[in-house]
Amino acid sequence: MDRFPPCPAPFNLAAHALARAGALADKSALQVIRPQGAERWSYGRLEAAVRGFGSALLARGLLPGERVLLRLGNSAAFPVGFLGAIAAGLVPVPTSAALTGPEVTRLAARIAPALVLAEAGVALPDHPAPVMTAAEVLAAEALPPCDWAMGDPDRLAYIVFTSGSTGAPLAVAHAHRALWARGMMHQGWEGLGEGDRLLHAGAFNWTFTLGTGLLDPWVNGATALIPGPGVMPAQLPLLMKRFDATILAAAPGVIRQMLKAPVPALPRLRHGLVAGEALAPSLRDQWRRATGTDLHEALGMSECSTYLSGNPARPAPEGFTGYPQPGRQLRLIDGQIALHRSDPGLMLGYLDAPEATAARFDGDWFLTGDLAEAGPDGALRFLGRADDMMNPGGFRVSPLEVEGALAGAEGVTDLAVCEIALRPGVSVIACAYVAAADLEPALIARADQSLARWKQPRLYRRLPALPRNANAKLNRRALRAELESADDPS
């Protein structure tokens, strides 16, 4: 497979994100949408705000390479703060607005920010760094523009934290070239062009939203539509219609919630994009029936963004996740997807954790932890995370296979499986589901029809809701702990 063209040098991520701003000065770049209306930002205004904020940071005496902690929600202050810091040569660190004070204090201790950008109502760290309000961030639009801080594409641009769904969050250090590398997914997954209006349903701090929802539309001269605070999934279909969304991007969990209510005709919608957790075939079929369009799944992670996907020109075959994106160097190592260290989208490493970084490599290949098997035409089927694989009785079982067999049961609105320990040395597959009534007999019958005996859950638990993070991604670790606690005889 041909390699992706190298990133040009010198380079600045923010300058690349807004390279079209001059030619598209009056075009809408960002709309923060609500049922009551939208806050609109043109490309020209967005660039002025970003470079003005860069000037404000330099005027405060901040130095290149210093870190800026973002405690901001889904408001225009987030992209202005993120790109403004990078424009001036600083390193932004976005974090979830849902984190508590103690949680964000632990993160701040690890990155030692020189400044905190804060929105009202968002918990702040117990840290001596000065605080700049969201209003102050946006007021910098009136300042003269800073120069773009150009330099080596391999230098540090920003830091993100992993979700921590399988342990403590890790600080992932990304280079400026990471945005250049996203060019491999513009057509390899998103099918994104200048005429698109892409609505992303996630929080700004999530790398899925930050990349697919904001930066990719701007690199392509498109319009980013982002739901404002308080917008619920059930409101998204009407917002898509009202604001002429051509592409929707969301986690499967959000799609599932959207489809609980009737979906209006969406004549402008071309397709949807999903990532963050595996897409169940039954959910893809339900979306097709409701909208007349397809869903294209991508597999990726905070350390290297997405690398495997279907796309409008080459949809993933039924039962498969997709194809390696053009330009990616992928291989399977003992059934695990590995990415070559030369990939421009690969992280610089885990911050101040060289041993943890080295542990992810097998020679020149970064081990993603995603298990897969290849189909006859080069498509790959995702089998789950290496640390999620179940092994009851010595048989390795993918939770996705079991979930796929049970997910279409009538009356079940959400479902997941995991391996739980009943006592030392004894573990079983457990199924947690959300439904209005007890459906255990129906699920047992469905498992009998479609799964070998050793793949069938031995325990079924009806829950009011499955544990999910702020972006509706299943937290399998929390689910396992909840089920084990419920079945603890002590």
C-alpha positions in Angstrom: 0.0 0.0 0.0 1.3 3.5 -0.9 2.3 5.6 2.0 0.7 9.0 2.8 2.7 12.0 1.7 4.9 13.4 4.4 3.8 16.4 6.4 5.2 19.6 5.0 7.7 21.6 7.1 7.6 24.0 8.8 4.1 23.3 10.0 1.6 24.5 12.6 -1.6 22.5 13.3 -3.8 25.5 13.9 -2.6 27.2 10.7 -3.4 24.1 8.7 -6.8 23.8 10.3 -7.7 27.3 9.2 -5.8 27.5 6.0 -9.0 28.1 4.0 -10.2 30.9 6.3 -8.9 33.6 4.0 -10.8 32.3 0.9 -13.9 31.4 2.9 -14.0 34.4 5.3 -17.7 34.9 5.2 -18.7 31.2 5.1 -20.1 29.6 8.3 -17.4 27.6 10.0 -19.1 26.7 13.2 -22.7 26.7 14.5 -23.5 25.7 18.1 -27.1 24.6 17.7 -30.1 24.4 20.0 -33.8 24.1 19.5 -34.0 27.8 20.1 -31.5 28.7 17.4 -27.7 28.8 16.7 -24.6 30.7 17.6 -22.8 31.2 14.3 -19.1 31.8 13.6 -17.7 32.6 10.1 -14.3 31.4 9.0 -13.0 35.0 9.1 -14.3 35.5 12.7 -13.0 32.2 13.9 -9.5 32.9 12.5 -9.5 36.4 14.1 -10.5 34.9 17.5 -7.9 32.1 17.4 -5.0 34.4 16.5 -6.2 37.1 18.8 -6.3 34.6 21.7 -2.8 33.6 20.7 -1.7 37.2 21.1 -3.4 37.3 24.6 -1.5 34.2 25.7 1.8 35.7 24.6 0.9 39.0 26.3 0.5 37.2 29.6 4.1 36.1 29.3 3.4 32.4 28.5 6.3 30.6 26.8 6.3 28.2 23.9 5.7 24.6 25.1 3.9 25.6 28.3 0.6 23.8 28.9 -2.9 25.2 29.0 -5.6 23.1 30.7 -9.0 23.4 29.0 -12.0 23.2 31.4 -14.6 24.2 28.8 -17.8 22.7 27.5 -19.4 22.7 24.1 -19.0 26.5 23.5 -17.0 28.5 20.9 -14.4 29.2 23.6 -13.2 25.6 23.3 -11.9 25.6 19.7 -10.7 29.2 20.1 -8.8 28.2 23.2 -7.5 25.0 21.7 -6.3 26.4 18.4 -5.2 29.7 19.8 -2.8 28.0 22.2 -1.4 26.0 19.3 -1.2 29.0 17.1 1.1 30.7 19.6 3.2 27.6 20.2 1.7 26.5 23.5 0.3 23.0 24.3 -3.5 22.8 25.1 -4.8 19.9 27.2 -8.5 19.4 26.7 -10.4 17.6 29.5 -14.0 16.5 29.9 -16.2 19.1 31.5 -17.9 16.3 33.5 -14.8 15.6 35.6 -15.0 16.4 39.3 -12.6 18.6 41.1 -10.5 15.7 42.6 -10.4 14.0 39.2 -9.1 17.1 37.3 -6.8 17.9 40.2 -5.0 14.6 39.6 -4.7 15.3 35.9 -3.4 18.8 36.5 -0.7 17.4 38.8 0.5 15.3 35.9 0.7 18.1 33.3 1.6 21.1 35.4 -0.4 23.7 33.4 0.7 27.3 33.2 -2.9 28.5 32.7 -6.4 27.1 33.1 -9.2 28.1 30.7 -12.5 27.8 32.6 -16.2 27.9 31.9 -18.8 28.7 34.6 -20.0 25.7 36.4 -17.1 23.4 35.4 -15.0 22.0 38.2 -11.5 23.4 38.5 -8.4 21.8 39.8 -6.8 22.5 43.1 -3.7 23.9 41.4 -1.8 27.3 41.6 -2.1 28.0 37.8 -4.0 31.2 37.1 -7.5 31.0 35.6 -8.8 32.7 32.4 -12.6 32.7 31.9 -14.3 31.7 28.7 -15.5 35.2 28.3 -11.9 36.5 28.4 -11.0 33.8 25.8 -13.6 35.1 23.4 -12.9 38.8 24.1 -9.4 38.3 22.7 -11.0 38.3 19.2 -10.5 42.1 19.2 -6.7 41.8 19.6 -4.2 42.0 16.8 -3.4 38.5 15.3 -0.4 36.6 16.5 2.0 35.1 14.0 1.6 31.4 13.4 4.3 29.6 15.5 5.8 27.4 12.7 8.2 24.6 13.3 9.0 20.9 13.1 5.9 18.8 12.4 7.1 16.3 15.0 7.1 18.7 17.9 4.5 18.4 20.7 1.2 20.1 19.8 -1.4 19.0 22.3 -2.1 16.4 25.0 -5.2 14.3 25.5 -6.1 11.8 28.2 -7.4 8.3 27.4 -10.9 7.5 28.6 -9.5 5.3 31.4 -12.2 2.7 30.7 -9.7 -0.1 31.4 -7.6 1.6 34.0 -6.1 5.0 35.0 -6.2 7.6 32.2 -2.9 8.0 30.3 -1.6 11.3 28.9 -1.2 11.0 25.2 1.2 13.4 23.6 0.4 14.3 19.9 2.6 16.1 17.4 1.5 18.9 15.0 1.6 16.3 12.2 -1.5 14.5 13.7 -3.8 16.9 11.8 -2.0 16.3 8.5 -2.4 12.6 9.0 -6.2 13.0 9.3 -6.2 13.5 5.5 -6.1 9.7 5.2 -9.6 9.5 6.8 -11.3 12.4 4.9 -12.2 10.1 2.0 -11.1 6.8 3.6 -13.9 7.2 6.1 -15.8 10.5 6.3 -16.5 11.3 2.6 -16.2 14.9 3.6 -16.2 17.9 1.2 -16.5 21.7 1.2 -20.3 21.5 0.8 -20.9 19.4 3.8 -22.6 20.4 7.1 -21.3 17.8 9.6 -23.2 17.5 12.9 -21.3 15.8 15.7 -23.1 14.7 18.8 -20.1 14.4 21.2 -18.4 16.6 23.7 -15.6 18.8 22.3 -12.9 17.3 24.5 -13.4 13.8 23.0 -10.9 13.2 20.2 -13.7 11.8 18.0 -15.5 15.2 18.2 -12.4 17.3 18.2 -11.1 15.7 15.0 -14.2 14.6 13.0 -16.5 17.3 14.4 -14.3 20.4 14.2 -10.9 20.1 12.7 -11.7 17.9 9.7 -14.6 20.1 8.5 -12.4 23.2 8.7 -9.5 21.6 6.9 -12.0 20.8 4.1 -13.9 24.1 4.1 -17.1 22.6 5.5 -19.4 23.7 8.3 -19.3 22.1 11.8 -22.6 21.8 13.6 -22.3 21.0 17.3 -25.2 20.6 19.7 -25.1 23.1 22.6 -25.1 22.1 26.3 -28.3 20.4 27.3 -29.3 19.1 23.9 -30.5 15.5 24.2 -30.1 12.7 21.7 -33.9 12.6 21.1 -33.7 16.2 19.8 -31.0 15.6 17.3 -33.1 14.3 14.4 -35.1 17.6 14.3 -32.0 19.6 14.7 -30.4 17.7 11.8 -33.5 18.6 9.6 -33.6 22.2 10.7 -29.9 22.9 10.2 -29.6 20.9 7.0 -27.0 18.4 8.3 -25.5 16.3 5.5 -23.4 14.0 7.7 -24.0 12.9 11.3 -21.2 11.7 13.5 -21.9 10.0 16.9 -21.2 7.0 19.1 -23.5 4.0 18.5 -25.0 4.6 21.9 -26.2 8.0 20.8 -27.6 6.6 17.6 -29.5 4.0 19.6 -31.1 6.7 21.7 -32.0 8.8 18.7 -33.8 5.9 17.1 -36.1 5.4 20.1 -38.3 8.2 18.7 -39.6 8.7 15.1 -37.1 10.2 12.7 -38.3 12.9 10.3 -37.5 12.9 6.6 -33.8 14.0 6.2 -33.4 14.8 2.5 -30.1 16.5 3.0 -28.5 13.7 5.0 -25.9 11.6 3.0 -24.6 9.2 5.6 -23.6 8.8 9.2 -20.3 8.1 10.9 -19.8 6.0 14.1 -16.9 5.3 16.3 -16.1 4.9 20.0 -17.6 1.4 20.3 -18.5 -1.5 18.0 -21.5 -1.0 15.7 -24.0 -3.8 16.0 -25.4 -5.0 12.6 -28.9 -4.6 13.9 -28.4 -1.0 14.7 -26.9 -0.3 11.3 -30.0 -1.9 9.8 -32.3 0.1 12.0 -30.6 3.3 10.9 -30.9 2.4 7.3 -34.7 1.8 7.6 -35.2 5.1 9.5 -33.1 7.4 7.3 -32.5 5.7 4.0 -28.7 6.2 4.4 -25.9 4.1 5.6 -23.6 4.2 8.7 -19.9 3.9 8.2 -17.9 2.7 11.2 -14.3 3.5 12.1 -12.0 1.8 14.5 -9.4 3.9 16.3 -8.0 5.1 19.6 -6.7 8.3 21.3 -3.1 7.2 20.5 -3.5 7.2 16.7 -7.0 8.3 15.8 -8.9 6.0 13.3 -7.2 3.7 10.9 -9.8 1.1 9.8 -13.2 2.1 8.3 -15.8 1.8 5.7 -16.7 4.8 3.6 -19.4 6.0 1.2 -17.4 4.8 -1.9 -16.5 1.5 -0.3 -18.9 0.5 2.5 -17.9 -2.2 4.9 -19.3 -5.6 4.0 -22.0 -6.9 6.3 -20.4 -8.2 9.6 -17.1 -6.4 9.0 -15.8 -3.1 10.4 -14.0 -1.8 7.2 -10.8 -1.6 5.3 -7.4 -0.1 6.2 -7.5 3.6 5.3 -5.5 4.5 2.2 -2.0 5.3 3.3 -2.1 3.4 6.6 0.5 0.7 7.2 -1.3 -2.0 9.1 -0.7 -5.7 9.8 -2.1 -8.3 12.1 0.3 -9.6 14.8 -1.1 -12.7 16.5 -4.6 -11.4 15.6 -4.0 -7.9 16.9 -4.0 -4.9 14.6 -0.7 -3.1 14.6 0.2 0.2 13.1 3.7 1.1 11.8 5.6 3.6 13.8 6.1 5.7 10.7 2.4 6.6 10.6 2.1 10.4 10.9 -1.0 10.1 13.1 0.7 8.0 15.7 1.3 9.6 19.1 4.7 10.8 20.2 4.2 8.7 23.3 2.6 8.6 26.7 3.7 11.7 28.6 6.6 11.1 30.9 6.0 7.3 30.6 8.7 5.8 28.4 8.2 2.3 29.7 4.4 2.4 29.1 5.1 3.7 25.6 7.7 1.0 24.8 5.3 -1.7 26.0 2.9 -0.8 23.2 5.5 -1.7 20.5 6.5 -4.9 18.9 9.6 -3.8 17.0 8.5 -1.1 14.6 4.8 -1.9 15.1 2.4 -0.2 17.5 0.0 -2.7 19.1 -3.4 -1.2 19.2 -5.0 -3.8 21.4 -7.8 -4.3 18.8 -8.3 -7.9 17.8 -9.5 -8.6 14.3 -9.7 -11.2 11.5 -9.4 -10.6 7.8 -12.0 -11.3 5.2 -11.4 -12.4 1.6 -11.3 -8.9 0.1 -9.1 -7.3 2.7 -11.9 -6.1 5.0 -11.3 -6.7 8.7 -13.8 -7.8 11.3 -13.3 -6.3 14.8 -13.3 -9.0 17.5 -13.0 -6.7 20.5 -10.2 -5.4 22.7 -7.5 -7.7 23.8 -8.3 -6.8 27.4 -12.0 -7.4 26.9 -11.7 -10.9 25.5 -13.6 -13.5 27.6 -12.0 -16.8 28.5 -14.5 -18.8 30.6 -13.5 -22.5 30.8 -10.5 -21.9 28.7 -12.4 -20.9 25.5 -11.6 -17.4 24.1 -14.9 -15.6 23.2 -15.3 -12.1 21.8 -18.0 -10.1 23.7 -19.0 -8.5 20.3 -19.9 -11.9 18.9 -22.2 -12.7 21.8 -23.7 -9.2 21.8 -24.3 -9.3 18.1 -26.2 -12.6 18.5 -28.4 -11.2 21.3 -28.8 -7.5 20.4 -31.8 -7.9 18.1 -34.1 -9.4 20.8 -37.5 -7.7 20.8 -37.9 -5.3 23.7 -34.2 -4.9 24.5 -33.0 -1.3 24.2 -29.4 -1.8 25.3 -27.2 -4.9 26.0 -23.7 -5.9 26.8 -21.8 -8.9 28.0 -18.6 -9.4 30.0 -16.8 -12.1 31.9 -17.3 -12.0 35.7 -15.7 -13.9 38.5 -18.1 -15.9 40.7 -15.3 -17.0 43.0 -11.6 -17.6 42.7 -10.9 -19.7 39.7 -14.5 -19.7 38.5 -15.8 -17.2 35.9 -18.8 -17.1 33.6 -20.2 -14.9 30.8 -22.8 -12.5 32.1 -25.3 -10.5 30.1 -26.7 -7.2 31.2 -29.6 -5.7 29.4 -32.0 -2.8 29.5 -35.7 -3.5 28.9 -39.1 -2.6 30.3 -39.8 -6.2 31.5 -37.9 -9.4 32.4 -36.7 -10.8 29.0 -34.3 -13.5 30.4 -36.2 -16.4 28.9 -36.3 -14.8 25.5 -32.6 -14.0 25.6 -31.8 -17.6 26.7 -33.8 -19.0 23.8 -32.0 -16.6 21.4 -28.6 -17.7 22.7 -29.6 -21.3 22.3 -30.4 -20.8 18.7 -27.4 -18.7 17.6 -24.4 -19.5 19.9 -22.4 -22.6 20.8 -23.0 -23.6 24.4 -19.6 -22.3 25.6 -20.4 -18.9 24.2 -23.7 -18.5 25.9 -24.1 -16.3 29.0 -24.7 -18.1 32.2 -26.1 -15.1 34.1 -28.6 -12.4 32.9 -29.2 -9.2 34.8 -31.8 -6.5 33.9 -30.4 -3.1 34.7 -32.0 0.4 34.5 -29.1 1.5 32.3 -25.6 0.3 31.3 -22.6 2.3 32.5 -21.5 4.6 29.8 -19.2 7.6 29.8 -20.1 11.2 28.8 -19.9 10.2 25.1 -22.2 7.2 25.5 -19.3 4.8 25.1 -19.8 1.5 27.1 -17.6 1.3 30.2 -17.1 -2.5 30.2 -14.8 -2.3 33.3 -17.6 -0.6 35.3 -20.1 -3.0 34.1 -18.0 -6.0 35.2 -17.6 -4.4 38.6 -21.3 -3.8 38.9 -22.2 -7.3 38.0 -19.6 -8.9 40.2 -20.8 -6.8 43.1 -24.4 -7.8 42.5 -23.4 -11.5 42.5 -21.0 -11.3 45.5 -22.5 -13.6 48.1 -20.8 -11.7 50.9 
